[in-house]
Amino acid sequence: MRGLGADKKREFCLSFRGRTTRVLVEEKMDSKTGRHRGFSRNYLPVMVRAGDQYVNREVDVEVHDMDNGWLIGRLTKQDFQPELAPRISANV
């Protein structure tokens, strides 16, 4: 029964791939990827690369993948503001 539930959740989450959803960006970050964690309006877990200035803001995120139960997305052009973007070093 749990396996079926997990499969259904994954299927539902993956149905958002290629779509845009509103996400409330939280302060918590994934230690491996450096992405901020957040949740969509219907409580889907989403990770997005965003600067600290986006924390506690609701932004549009285009979902493109899923990893370890988290949807992975990017800020849409509408919400992306270069002056608020995280600085990425060329040495990374």
DSSP file (Angstrom, degrees, kcal/mol; ACC not computed):
  #  RESIDUE AA STRUCTURE BP1 BP2  ACC     N-H-->O    O-->H-N    N-H-->O    O-->H-N    TCO  KAPPA ALPHA  PHI   PSI    X-CA   Y-CA   Z-CA
    1    1 A M     >        0   0    0      0, 0.0     4,-2.2     0, 0.0     5,-0.1   0.000 360.0 360.0 360.0 -42.9    0.0    0.0    0.0
    2    2 A R  H  >  +     0   0    0      1,-0.2     4,-2.6     2,-0.2     5,-0.2   0.893 360.0  53.7 -64.3 -38.6    2.8    2.4    0.9
    3    3 A G  H  > S+     0   0    0      1,-0.2     4,-2.3     2,-0.2    -1,-0.2   0.903 108.2  49.4 -62.1 -41.0    4.6    1.6   -2.4
    4    4 A L  H  > S+     0   0    0      2,-0.2     4,-2.4     1,-0.2    -1,-0.2   0.908 110.7  50.7 -64.0 -42.0    1.4    2.4   -4.3
    5    5 A G  H  X S+     0   0    0     -4,-2.2     4,-2.3     2,-0.2    -2,-0.2   0.906 110.7  48.5 -61.6 -42.9    1.1    5.7   -2.4
    6    6 A A  H  X S+     0   0    0     -4,-2.6     4,-2.5     2,-0.2    -1,-0.2   0.897 111.3  50.4 -64.7 -40.7    4.7    6.7   -3.2
    7    7 A D  H  X S+     0   0    0     -4,-2.3     4,-2.5     1,-0.2    -2,-0.2   0.911 111.0  48.5 -63.4 -42.3    4.2    5.8   -6.9
    8    8 A K  H  X S+     0   0    0     -4,-2.4     4,-2.5     2,-0.2    -2,-0.2   0.893 111.3  49.7 -65.8 -40.4    1.0    7.9   -7.0
    9    9 A K  H  X S+     0   0    0     -4,-2.3     4,-2.9     2,-0.2     5,-0.2   0.935 112.2  47.7 -63.6 -46.0    2.8   10.9   -5.4
   10   10 A R  H  X S+     0   0    0     -4,-2.5     4,-2.8     1,-0.2    -2,-0.2   0.921 112.0  49.8 -60.9 -44.7    5.7   10.6   -7.8
   11   11 A E  H  X S+     0   0    0     -4,-2.5     4,-1.0     2,-0.2    -1,-0.2   0.912 112.4  47.7 -60.4 -44.0    3.4   10.4  -10.8
   12   12 A F  H >< S+     0   0    0     -4,-2.5     3,-0.6     2,-0.2     4,-0.3   0.932 113.0  47.9 -63.0 -47.1    1.4   13.5   -9.5
   13   13 A C  H >< S+     0   0    0     -4,-2.9     3,-1.9     1,-0.2    -2,-0.2   0.918 109.1  53.0 -61.0 -44.2    4.6   15.5   -8.9
   14   14 A L  H >< S+     0   0    0     -4,-2.8     3,-1.6     1,-0.3    -1,-0.2   0.717  93.0  72.9 -66.8 -19.6    6.0   14.6  -12.3
   15   15 A S  T << S+     0   0    0     -4,-1.0    -1,-0.3    -3,-0.6    -2,-0.2   0.663  91.2  60.2 -67.5 -13.3    2.8   15.8  -14.0
   16   16 A F  T X  S+     0   0    0     -3,-1.9     3,-2.3    -4,-0.3    47,-0.4   0.510  75.0 120.9 -89.9  -6.4    4.1   19.3  -13.1
   17   17 A R  T <  S+     0   0    0     -3,-1.6    47,-0.2     1,-0.3     3,-0.1  -0.381  81.5  16.9 -61.1 131.0    7.3   18.9  -15.2
   18   18 A G  T 3  S+     0   0    0     45,-3.5    -1,-0.3     1,-0.3     2,-0.2   0.394 109.0 105.7  86.3  -3.3    7.3   21.6  -17.9
   19   19 A R    <   -     0   0    0     -3,-2.3    44,-2.7    44,-0.2     2,-0.4  -0.677  68.2-123.4-107.3 162.7    4.7   23.7  -16.0
   20   20 A T  E     +A   62   0A   0     42,-0.2     2,-0.3    -2,-0.2    42,-0.2  -0.888  31.6 174.7-106.4 135.9    5.1   26.9  -14.0
   21   21 A T  E     -A   61   0A   0     40,-2.5    40,-2.7    -2,-0.4     2,-0.3  -0.974  35.1-107.1-138.2 152.0    3.9   27.0  -10.4
   22   22 A R  E     -A   60   0A   0     -2,-0.3    19,-0.9    38,-0.2     2,-0.4  -0.639  39.2-170.6 -78.5 134.9    4.0   29.6   -7.6
   23   23 A V  E     -AB  59  40A   0     36,-2.8    36,-2.7    -2,-0.3     2,-0.8  -0.993  23.2-140.1-132.3 132.4    6.5   28.6   -4.9
   24   24 A L  E     -AB  58  39A   0     15,-2.6    15,-1.3    -2,-0.4     2,-0.4  -0.836  29.4-139.0 -88.3 113.1    7.2   30.1   -1.5
   25   25 A V  E     - B   0  38A   0     32,-2.4    31,-3.2    -2,-0.8    32,-0.3  -0.588  18.5-156.2 -78.8 128.8   11.0   30.1   -1.1
   26   26 A E  E     -     0   0A   0     11,-3.2    11,-0.2    -2,-0.4    28,-0.1  -0.563  26.2-116.1-100.4 167.0   12.2   29.1    2.3
   27   27 A E  E    S+     0   0A   0     -2,-0.2    -1,-0.1     9,-0.1    28,-0.1   0.804  85.6 100.6 -70.7 -30.0   15.5   29.9    4.1
   28   28 A K  E     -     0   0A   0      9,-0.1     9,-2.8     8,-0.1     2,-0.3  -0.287  57.4-163.2 -61.4 139.7   16.4   26.2    4.2
   29   29 A M  E     - B   0  36A   0      7,-0.2     2,-0.5    18,-0.1     7,-0.2  -0.928  25.3-112.0-125.0 149.8   18.9   25.1    1.5
   30   30 A D     >  -     0   0    0      5,-3.0     4,-2.6    -2,-0.3     5,-0.3  -0.703  25.1-146.6 -77.0 123.7   19.9   21.7    0.2
   31   31 A S  T  4 S+     0   0    0     -2,-0.5    -1,-0.1     1,-0.2     0, 0.0   0.801  93.1  48.0 -66.6 -29.5   23.5   21.2    1.3
   32   32 A K  T  4 S+     0   0    0      1,-0.1    -1,-0.2     3,-0.1    -2,-0.0   0.917 126.1  22.9 -76.3 -44.2   24.5   19.2   -1.8
   33   33 A T  T  4 S-     0   0    0      2,-0.1    -2,-0.2     0, 0.0    -1,-0.1   0.668  91.2-129.9-101.3 -19.0   23.1   21.5   -4.5
   34   34 A G     <  +     0   0    0     -4,-2.6     2,-0.2     1,-0.3    -3,-0.1   0.587  59.5 142.5  76.7   9.5   22.9   24.9   -2.8
   35   35 A R        -     0   0    0     -5,-0.3    -5,-3.0    14,-0.1    -1,-0.3  -0.583  53.2-118.1 -83.3 145.5   19.3   25.2   -3.9
   36   36 A H  E     -BC  29  48A   0     12,-2.5    12,-2.5    -7,-0.2     2,-0.3  -0.553  26.5-131.3 -76.5 146.9   16.7   26.8   -1.7
   37   37 A R  E     + C   0  47A   0     -9,-2.8   -11,-3.2    10,-0.2     2,-0.3  -0.657  37.2 150.2 -94.2 156.0   13.8   24.7   -0.6
   38   38 A G  E     -BC  25  46A   0      8,-1.9     8,-2.8    -2,-0.3     2,-0.4  -0.966  34.7-116.8-167.9 179.6   10.2   25.8   -0.9
   39   39 A F  E     -BC  24  45A   0    -15,-1.3   -15,-2.6    -2,-0.3     2,-0.0  -0.990  19.8-129.3-135.5 142.2    6.6   24.6   -1.4
   40   40 A S  E >   -B   23   0A   0      4,-2.1     3,-2.0    -2,-0.4   -17,-0.2  -0.222  42.8 -92.6 -77.3 175.1    4.1   25.3   -4.1
   41   41 A R  T 3  S+     0   0    0    -19,-0.9    -1,-0.1     1,-0.3   -18,-0.1   0.754 130.4  48.7 -63.5 -23.7    0.5   26.4   -3.3
   42   42 A N  T 3  S-     0   0    0      2,-0.1    -1,-0.3     0, 0.0    -2,-0.1  -0.004 125.2-102.3-106.5  29.8   -0.6   22.8   -3.2
   43   43 A Y    <   +     0   0    0     -3,-2.0    -2,-0.1     1,-0.2   -20,-0.0   0.683  65.5 155.8  66.7  24.8    2.3   21.8   -0.9
   44   44 A L        -     0   0    0      1,-0.0    -4,-2.1    26,-0.0     2,-0.4  -0.682  47.3-118.3 -78.4 134.2    4.6   20.2   -3.5
   45   45 A P  E     +C   39   0A   0      0, 0.0    26,-2.8     0, 0.0     2,-0.4  -0.602  40.5 179.6 -75.7 128.9    8.2   20.2   -2.4
   46   46 A V  E     -Cd  38  71A   0     -8,-2.8    -8,-1.9    -2,-0.4     2,-0.4  -0.982  20.1-157.0-133.5 139.9   10.3   22.3   -4.8
   47   47 A M  E     +Cd  37  72A   0     24,-3.0    26,-2.4    -2,-0.4     2,-0.3  -0.960  19.7 173.6-115.1 138.1   14.0   23.2   -4.9
   48   48 A V  E     -Cd  36  73A   0    -12,-2.5   -12,-2.5    -2,-0.4     2,-0.8  -0.999  36.6-118.9-144.8 141.3   15.1   26.3   -6.8
   49   49 A R        +     0   0    0     24,-0.7    26,-0.4    -2,-0.3     2,-0.3  -0.727  57.2 144.0 -80.8 112.3   18.4   28.1   -7.2
   50   50 A A        -     0   0    0     -2,-0.8    35,-0.1    35,-0.1   -14,-0.1  -0.991  49.5-105.2-150.3 150.4   17.7   31.6   -5.9
   51   51 A G    >   -     0   0    0     33,-0.4     3,-2.2    -2,-0.3     4,-0.3  -0.280  40.3-103.0 -72.2 163.6   19.5   34.3   -3.9
   52   52 A D  G >  S+     0   0    0      1,-0.3     3,-1.4     2,-0.2    -1,-0.1   0.726 117.1  73.6 -59.7 -21.2   18.7   34.9   -0.3
   53   53 A Q  G 3  S+     0   0    0     31,-0.4    -1,-0.3     1,-0.3    32,-0.1   0.695  90.2  58.4 -67.3 -17.4   16.7   37.9   -1.4
   54   54 A Y  G X  S+     0   0    0     -3,-2.2     3,-1.8    30,-0.2   -29,-0.4   0.562  77.6 120.4 -87.1  -9.4   14.0   35.6   -2.6
   55   55 A V  T <  S+     0   0    0     -3,-1.4   -29,-0.2    -4,-0.3     3,-0.1  -0.307  81.8  12.1 -60.3 137.0   13.5   34.0    0.9
   56   56 A N  T 3  S+     0   0    0    -31,-3.2     2,-0.4     1,-0.3    -1,-0.3   0.677 106.3 114.4  66.0  20.9    9.9   34.4    2.2
   57   57 A R    <   -     0   0    0     -3,-1.8   -32,-2.4   -32,-0.3     2,-0.6  -0.922  66.5-129.8-116.5 147.3    8.8   35.5   -1.3
   58   58 A E  E     +A   24   0A   0     -2,-0.4     2,-0.3   -34,-0.2   -34,-0.2  -0.860  37.5 173.0 -95.2 125.2    6.4   33.7   -3.6
   59   59 A V  E     -A   23   0A   0    -36,-2.7   -36,-2.8    -2,-0.6     2,-0.5  -0.877  37.2-102.7-130.5 159.7    7.9   33.4   -7.1
   60   60 A D  E     -A   22   0A   0     -2,-0.3    16,-2.1   -38,-0.2     2,-0.4  -0.730  39.9-172.3 -83.1 128.9    7.0   31.6  -10.3
   61   61 A V  E     -AE  21  75A   0    -40,-2.7   -40,-2.5    -2,-0.5     2,-0.7  -0.986  19.7-142.2-126.5 130.4    9.1   28.5  -10.9
   62   62 A E  E     -AE  20  74A   0     12,-3.0    12,-1.9    -2,-0.4     2,-0.3  -0.832  23.4-139.3 -90.6 119.2    9.3   26.4  -14.0
   63   63 A V  E     + E   0  73A   0    -44,-2.7   -45,-3.5    -2,-0.7    10,-0.3  -0.623  34.3 159.6 -82.0 131.5    9.6   22.8  -12.9
   64   64 A H  E     +     0   0A   0      8,-3.0     2,-0.3    -2,-0.3     9,-0.2   0.500  57.8   2.0-129.3  -8.8   12.0   20.7  -15.1
   65   65 A D  E     - E   0  72A   0      7,-1.6     7,-2.8     2,-0.0     2,-0.3  -0.951  55.1-128.4-163.2 178.7   13.0   17.6  -13.0
   66   66 A M  E     + E   0  71A   0     -2,-0.3     2,-0.3     5,-0.3     5,-0.2  -0.993  21.1 175.6-143.3 138.0   12.5   15.6   -9.8
   67   67 A D  E >   - E   0  70A   0      3,-3.0     3,-2.0    -2,-0.3    -2,-0.0  -0.967  68.3 -14.4-146.9 126.0   15.2   14.3   -7.5
   68   68 A N  T 3  S-     0   0    0     -2,-0.3     3,-0.1     1,-0.3    -1,-0.0   0.841 128.8 -49.0  52.8  39.5   14.8   12.5   -4.1
   69   69 A G  T 3  S+     0   0    0      1,-0.2     2,-0.4   -59,-0.0    -1,-0.3   0.466 117.8 109.4  83.5   0.9   11.2   13.5   -3.8
   70   70 A W  E <   - E   0  67A   0     -3,-2.0    -3,-3.0   -26,-0.1    -1,-0.2  -0.929  66.7-130.1-112.8 133.0   11.8   17.2   -4.6
   71   71 A L  E     -dE  46  66A   0    -26,-2.8   -24,-3.0    -2,-0.4     2,-0.5  -0.564  23.0-143.9 -71.5 144.1   10.7   18.9   -7.8
   72   72 A I  E     +dE  47  65A   0     -7,-2.8    -8,-3.0    -2,-0.2    -7,-1.6  -0.946  30.6 157.6-113.8 131.1   13.6   20.9   -9.3
   73   73 A G  E     -dE  48  63A   0    -26,-2.4   -24,-0.7    -2,-0.5     2,-0.3  -0.862  31.6-130.6-144.1 177.7   12.8   24.2  -11.0
   74   74 A R  E     - E   0  62A   0    -12,-1.9   -12,-3.0    -2,-0.3   -24,-0.1  -0.963  36.8 -96.2-132.2 150.9   14.2   27.5  -12.1
   75   75 A L  E     - E   0  61A   0    -26,-0.4   -14,-0.2    -2,-0.3     2,-0.1  -0.368  43.7-119.5 -61.0 141.1   12.9   31.0  -11.6
   76   76 A T    >>  -     0   0    0    -16,-2.1     4,-2.1     1,-0.1     3,-0.7  -0.401  24.9-107.7 -76.5 162.7   10.9   32.3  -14.6
   77   77 A K  T 34 S+     0   0    0      1,-0.2    -1,-0.1     2,-0.2    -2,-0.1   0.833 118.9  63.6 -59.2 -31.7   12.0   35.3  -16.5
   78   78 A Q  T 34 S+     0   0    0      1,-0.2    -1,-0.2     3,-0.0    -3,-0.0   0.891 115.0  28.8 -60.3 -40.7    9.1   37.2  -14.9
   79   79 A D  T <4 S+     0   0    0     -3,-0.7     2,-0.3   -19,-0.2    -2,-0.2   0.630  96.1 104.0 -96.9 -15.9   10.5   36.7  -11.4
   80   80 A F     <  -     0   0    0     -4,-2.1     3,-0.1   -20,-0.0   -30,-0.0  -0.527  44.7-179.5 -72.4 126.9   14.3   36.6  -12.2
   81   81 A Q    >>  -     0   0    0     -2,-0.3     3,-2.8     1,-0.1     4,-0.9  -0.963  22.7-147.5-127.4 112.6   16.0   39.8  -11.3
   82   82 A P  G >4 S+     0   0    0      0, 0.0     3,-0.8     0, 0.0    -1,-0.1   0.822  98.8  57.9 -50.5 -36.4   19.8   39.8  -12.1
   83   83 A E  G 34 S+     0   0    0      1,-0.2    -3,-0.0    -3,-0.1     0, 0.0   0.698 111.2  43.1 -69.9 -15.8   20.5   42.0   -9.2
   84   84 A L  G <4 S+     0   0    0     -3,-2.8   -31,-0.4     2,-0.1   -33,-0.4   0.481  90.1 112.6-102.5  -5.8   19.0   39.4   -6.8
   85   85 A A  S << S-     0   0    0     -4,-0.9     2,-0.1    -3,-0.8   -35,-0.1  -0.324  77.2-100.7 -70.1 148.6   20.5   36.4   -8.5
   86   86 A P        -     0   0    0      0, 0.0     2,-0.5     0, 0.0    -1,-0.1  -0.430  36.1-117.6 -66.3 142.0   23.1   34.3   -6.6
   87   87 A R        -     0   0    0     -2,-0.1     2,-0.5    -3,-0.1     0, 0.0  -0.701  28.3-158.9 -81.9 126.8   26.6   35.0   -7.5
   88   88 A I        -     0   0    0     -2,-0.5     2,-0.1     2,-0.0    -3,-0.0  -0.937  12.3-133.8-112.5 123.3   28.3   31.9   -9.0
   89   89 A S    >   -     0   0    0     -2,-0.5     3,-1.2     1,-0.1     0, 0.0  -0.461   9.2-134.7 -74.7 144.4   32.1   31.8   -8.9
   90   90 A A  T 3  S+     0   0    0      1,-0.2    -1,-0.1    -2,-0.1    -2,-0.0   0.645 103.2  67.1 -71.2 -14.3   33.9   30.7  -12.1
   91   91 A N  T 3         0   0    0      1,-0.2    -1,-0.2     0, 0.0    -2,-0.0   0.417 360.0 360.0 -86.3   2.3   36.1   28.5   -9.9
   92   92 A V    <         0   0    0     -3,-1.2    -1,-0.2     0, 0.0    -2,-0.1   0.476 360.0 360.0 -82.4 360.0   33.2   26.2   -8.9
